[in-house]
Amino acid sequence: MIALWRPLCVLVLGLFLVSFSPCGSSRFRIPPHDEVARVARFVAHEVDWASMATISTHKPVVGQPFSNVFSVSDGPRGSSSGVPYMYLTRMEISVQDLEVSPVASLSMSLAQTDYCRQQSFDPQSPLCAHIILSGSMQEVNGTEAEFAKKALFSRHPEMIDWPSDHNWFFAKFNITQVWVLDYFGGVKTVTPDDYFQATPYRNFQKQSARGFPRDPWSPSATSWWLSLLYKAPGQSKIRRYPQQASVYRPHTSYRP
């Protein structure tokens, strides 16, 4: 009898995971809006590009703000550093501004992801989480340049084939202040120390002290559930996943 139930359980589990997988719904599990530093880190890691505003050195807008789009990465997927890295050339108009004055600001928004569209949030709505980073650009070398290369090329593979005669270099954005808009009530600020101490995700791939996978949709969690299904009778029972997925605000998915 048990042998007959196991295939049925596997089928039900498979349908359950597919219906709630990142492919079938939003893959986002945004941190609670009261954990402001975590929200900032989350947005910084999820986005693939940012709008960078510099002080223009080009006529006829010398001295005025000048905004431009740049590809960014703070690390390969799942390996967030919090530091936005860029692949730049001095032929680029905004980089020429930075050579005169390296101060700038970066705007990043989840509007560029599927999340806000799936939730029907307008890009300007505070519910469509976005952040503004104040600071300055700095070229990086050595081991940090190697990390920047891995961070950018893993998420922007087209960069590998960009013309070598443009003298590309890697740079990072030195953050001096973080501004967060992710909920009603006005902008919130985060210090660089708090920003870098936060993590965008709870350690989903690790298991809790009770042995449960923290992320029920991860591949490791799937393997964990299946291993329980195929344990010998009496060896173990399938335990209920802990109540970590409580809804924490009506306009979002689930809390990590």
C-alpha positions in Angstrom: 0.0 0.0 0.0 2.8 2.4 0.9 4.5 1.7 -2.4 1.3 2.9 -4.2 1.1 6.1 -2.2 4.6 7.2 -2.8 4.3 7.9 -6.6 1.1 9.8 -5.9 2.8 11.9 -3.2 5.7 12.7 -5.6 3.2 13.8 -8.3 1.3 16.0 -5.9 4.6 17.5 -4.6 5.7 18.1 -8.2 2.5 20.0 -9.1 2.7 22.0 -5.9 6.3 23.1 -6.5 5.6 24.0 -10.2 2.6 26.1 -9.3 4.5 28.1 -6.7 7.9 28.1 -8.4 9.6 31.3 -9.6 8.6 30.4 -13.2 4.9 30.3 -12.2 4.9 33.4 -10.0 7.1 36.2 -8.8 10.4 34.9 -7.5 10.7 37.8 -5.1 10.5 37.6 -1.4 11.1 41.2 -0.5 12.2 41.9 3.1 9.7 43.6 5.3 9.5 47.3 4.7 10.6 48.0 8.3 13.9 46.3 7.7 15.1 49.2 5.6 18.7 48.2 5.1 17.7 44.8 3.9 15.3 46.2 1.4 18.1 48.4 0.1 20.5 45.5 -0.3 17.7 43.4 -1.9 17.0 46.1 -4.6 20.7 46.7 -5.2 21.3 42.9 -5.9 18.1 42.3 -7.9 18.5 45.1 -10.5 20.8 44.8 -13.6 21.0 48.5 -14.4 20.9 51.9 -12.8 20.4 55.5 -13.7 23.5 57.4 -12.8 23.4 61.2 -12.4 26.6 63.2 -12.7 27.4 66.9 -12.9 27.7 67.7 -16.5 31.0 69.1 -18.0 29.5 69.3 -21.5 28.0 72.4 -23.2 25.3 73.6 -23.1 24.5 72.0 -19.8 27.7 72.5 -17.9 27.1 72.3 -14.1 23.7 70.8 -14.5 22.6 67.2 -13.4 23.0 64.7 -16.3 21.5 61.2 -16.0 22.6 58.2 -17.9 21.9 54.4 -17.8 24.6 51.9 -16.8 24.7 48.2 -16.3 25.5 47.3 -12.8 26.2 44.3 -10.6 27.0 43.9 -6.9 27.9 40.3 -7.4 26.9 37.1 -9.2 23.3 36.0 -8.5 23.1 34.9 -4.8 26.5 36.5 -3.9 25.6 40.1 -3.0 28.4 42.4 -1.9 26.3 45.5 -1.8 28.9 47.4 -3.9 27.6 48.4 -7.3 30.3 47.7 -9.9 30.4 49.0 -13.5 32.4 48.4 -16.7 33.3 51.8 -18.1 35.3 53.5 -20.8 36.6 57.1 -20.8 35.0 57.5 -24.2 31.6 57.6 -22.5 30.1 61.1 -21.8 29.2 60.5 -18.2 32.6 59.0 -17.4 34.1 62.2 -18.7 32.0 64.1 -16.2 33.3 61.7 -13.4 36.9 62.5 -14.3 36.2 66.1 -13.4 34.1 65.4 -10.4 33.6 61.8 -9.2 30.5 62.5 -7.2 27.3 61.0 -8.5 24.0 59.3 -7.5 22.5 56.0 -8.6 18.8 55.2 -8.9 17.7 51.6 -8.8 14.2 50.3 -9.0 12.3 47.0 -9.0 10.3 48.5 -11.8 12.9 46.9 -14.1 12.0 43.5 -12.8 8.7 41.5 -13.1 7.8 42.2 -9.5 6.1 45.6 -9.8 4.3 44.6 -13.0 2.9 41.4 -11.5 1.8 43.4 -8.4 0.3 46.2 -10.7 2.5 48.8 -9.0 3.3 51.9 -11.0 7.1 52.6 -11.2 6.6 55.9 -9.3 4.6 54.2 -6.5 6.5 53.8 -3.3 5.3 50.2 -3.2 7.5 49.5 -6.2 10.6 49.6 -4.1 13.4 51.8 -5.3 16.6 53.2 -3.8 18.9 56.2 -4.4 22.6 55.8 -3.6 24.8 58.9 -3.0 28.5 58.7 -3.4 31.3 58.7 -5.9 32.9 56.5 -8.6 36.3 54.9 -8.2 38.3 52.7 -10.5 39.3 49.3 -9.0 42.3 47.1 -9.6 43.8 43.8 -8.5 41.6 41.3 -6.7 38.7 43.7 -6.5 38.8 44.1 -10.3 38.7 40.4 -10.6 35.6 40.2 -8.4 34.0 43.1 -10.4 34.7 41.2 -13.6 33.0 38.1 -12.3 30.1 40.1 -10.9 29.5 42.0 -14.2 30.3 39.3 -16.8 28.1 36.7 -15.1 25.1 38.9 -15.3 26.0 40.9 -18.5 27.8 38.3 -20.7 27.6 40.6 -23.7 30.3 42.7 -22.1 32.9 40.0 -22.8 32.8 40.9 -26.5 32.7 44.7 -26.2 35.5 46.4 -28.4 38.9 46.0 -26.7 40.1 49.3 -28.2 37.7 51.2 -25.9 40.1 50.6 -23.0 37.4 49.4 -20.6 38.0 49.4 -16.9 36.1 48.3 -13.8 34.9 50.8 -11.3 32.8 50.8 -8.1 30.4 53.2 -6.5 31.5 54.3 -3.0 28.3 54.7 -1.1 28.0 57.6 1.4 24.2 57.6 1.9 21.3 55.3 1.0 17.7 56.5 0.4 14.9 54.0 0.3 11.3 54.3 -1.0 9.4 51.1 -0.5 6.3 52.0 1.4 4.1 54.9 2.3 5.3 57.5 4.8 8.2 59.2 2.9 11.8 58.4 2.1 13.9 56.5 4.7 17.7 56.8 5.0 20.3 54.1 5.7 23.9 54.7 6.7 26.6 52.8 4.8 27.5 50.8 7.9 23.9 49.6 8.3 23.6 48.9 4.6 26.7 46.7 4.4 25.8 44.9 7.6 22.5 43.8 6.2 21.9 40.9 3.9 19.4 40.9 1.0 18.3 37.4 1.7 18.0 35.1 4.7 20.3 32.1 4.2 17.7 30.3 2.2 20.1 27.5 1.1 21.0 26.6 4.6 18.8 24.5 6.8 17.4 25.6 10.1 18.3 24.0 13.4 15.2 21.8 13.0 16.5 20.5 9.6 13.9 22.3 7.5 15.0 24.1 4.3 14.5 27.8 4.8 13.4 28.3 1.1 10.7 25.8 0.3 11.1 26.4 -3.5 14.9 25.8 -3.7 16.4 22.7 -5.4 17.8 21.7 -2.1 14.4 21.8 -0.5 12.9 19.7 -3.3 15.5 17.1 -2.7 14.9 17.3 1.1 11.1 16.7 0.6 11.7 13.8 -1.8 14.2 12.2 0.5 11.5 12.2 3.2 9.0 10.6 0.9 11.3 7.8 0.2 12.4 7.0 3.7 11.5 3.6 5.1 8.2 3.3 7.0 8.7 4.4 10.6 12.1 6.0 9.9 10.8 9.5 9.6 7.6 11.4 9.1 7.2 14.4 6.9 7.1 17.4 9.2 5.2 20.5 8.5 7.2 23.4 7.1 7.5 26.0 9.9 5.3 29.1 9.8 7.9 31.4 8.2 5.9 32.3 5.2 3.4 34.6 6.9 2.0 37.5 4.9 3.7 40.6 6.2 2.0 43.2 4.0 -1.0 43.0 1.7 0.8 44.1 -1.5 3.7 41.7 -1.4 4.4 38.0 -1.7 5.7 36.2 1.3 8.1 37.0 4.0 11.4 35.1 4.0 
